[in-house]
Amino acid sequence: MQKNWLTPAKIILFLDGWFQANAIKLIEFHLEGIREEGMPLPQPHSYSEFVEVHA
């Protein structure tokens, strides 16, 4: 019997790794476009929010 090597957990790990690897490239590309337009770069910031979900 052949085992299914493509489990949901493996798909999630793959996508998580792909997004992490490409997020930096995408952000760099975006900032490069801002610089080329002569616009000021945004100041780094972060925010968070709590959302209550009723199950």
Residue frames as qw, qx, qy, qz and C-alpha x, y, z in Angstrom:
[[0.000, 0.888, 0.459, 0.000, 0.00, 0.00, 0.00],
 [0.421, 0.404, -0.008, 0.812, 1.39, 3.39, -1.01],
 [0.277, -0.607, -0.452, 0.592, 1.50, 6.09, 1.67],
 [0.203, 0.889, 0.272, 0.307, 0.21, 9.56, 0.91],
 [0.591, -0.082, -0.179, 0.782, 3.27, 11.77, 1.39],
 [0.011, 0.354, 0.118, 0.928, 1.28, 14.99, 0.84],
 [0.294, -0.558, -0.727, 0.273, -0.51, 15.52, 4.14],
 [0.058, -0.923, -0.268, -0.269, -2.27, 18.75, 5.18],
 [0.559, -0.766, 0.079, 0.309, 0.44, 19.39, 7.76],
 [0.627, -0.106, 0.395, 0.663, 3.17, 19.12, 5.11],
 [0.272, 0.682, 0.428, 0.527, 1.27, 21.44, 2.78],
 [0.280, -0.948, -0.145, -0.043, 0.97, 24.04, 5.55],
 [0.631, -0.566, 0.236, 0.476, 4.68, 23.77, 6.39],
 [0.556, 0.229, 0.452, 0.659, 5.60, 24.13, 2.71],
 [0.100, 0.822, 0.359, 0.431, 3.39, 27.19, 2.19],
 [0.454, -0.875, -0.042, 0.161, 4.61, 28.77, 5.43],
 [0.643, -0.339, 0.334, 0.600, 8.21, 28.34, 4.29],
 [0.425, 0.465, 0.477, 0.613, 7.39, 29.66, 0.81],
 [0.080, -0.926, -0.276, -0.243, 5.69, 32.77, 2.15],
 [0.547, -0.763, 0.100, 0.329, 8.53, 33.45, 4.60],
 [0.628, -0.099, 0.415, 0.651, 11.15, 33.07, 1.88],
 [0.296, 0.506, 0.487, 0.648, 9.29, 35.29, -0.58],
 [0.206, -0.903, -0.364, 0.095, 7.94, 37.92, 1.82],
 [0.435, -0.620, 0.158, 0.634, 11.35, 39.58, 2.11],
 [0.354, 0.092, 0.578, 0.729, 11.73, 39.69, -1.69],
 [0.033, 0.723, 0.605, 0.331, 8.25, 41.16, -2.10],
 [0.310, -0.879, -0.206, 0.299, 8.85, 43.84, 0.54],
 [0.444, -0.401, 0.335, 0.728, 12.22, 44.76, -1.00],
 [0.264, 0.362, 0.639, 0.625, 10.56, 45.02, -4.43],
 [0.111, -0.860, -0.490, -0.091, 7.83, 47.29, -3.00],
 [0.389, -0.786, -0.009, 0.480, 10.35, 49.55, -1.25],
 [0.443, -0.102, 0.484, 0.748, 12.43, 49.78, -4.43],
 [0.139, 0.618, 0.609, 0.477, 9.35, 51.01, -6.30],
 [0.262, -0.906, -0.293, 0.157, 8.69, 53.63, -3.64],
 [0.467, -0.546, 0.229, 0.656, 12.30, 54.85, -3.92],
 [0.368, 0.186, 0.591, 0.693, 12.09, 54.99, -7.74],
 [0.009, -0.793, -0.527, -0.306, 8.96, 57.15, -7.45],
 [0.222, 0.414, -0.237, 0.851, 10.88, 59.53, -5.16],
 [0.589, -0.638, -0.221, -0.443, 8.41, 58.98, -2.34],
 [0.187, -0.581, 0.651, -0.452, 9.49, 58.82, 1.30],
 [0.481, -0.024, -0.876, 0.025, 9.77, 55.36, 2.80],
 [0.627, -0.623, -0.217, -0.415, 7.22, 54.62, 5.51],
 [0.163, -0.568, 0.663, -0.459, 8.44, 54.47, 9.08],
 [0.420, -0.039, -0.906, 0.029, 8.51, 50.96, 10.57],
 [0.460, -0.237, 0.372, -0.770, 5.59, 50.25, 12.85],
 [0.293, -0.135, -0.941, -0.102, 3.43, 47.44, 14.08],
 [0.503, -0.207, 0.233, -0.806, 0.06, 47.03, 15.69],
 [0.158, -0.088, -0.983, 0.008, -2.06, 44.26, 17.05],
 [0.555, -0.169, -0.007, -0.815, -5.66, 43.63, 17.81],
 [0.213, 0.011, 0.945, -0.247, -7.60, 40.98, 19.69],
 [0.558, -0.016, -0.396, -0.729, -10.59, 39.42, 18.00],
 [0.468, -0.078, 0.771, -0.425, -13.00, 37.24, 19.89],
 [0.465, 0.108, -0.703, -0.527, -14.34, 34.29, 17.93],
 [0.675, -0.116, 0.483, -0.545, -17.33, 32.37, 19.20],
 [0.191, 0.226, -0.913, -0.282, -17.11, 28.70, 18.34]]
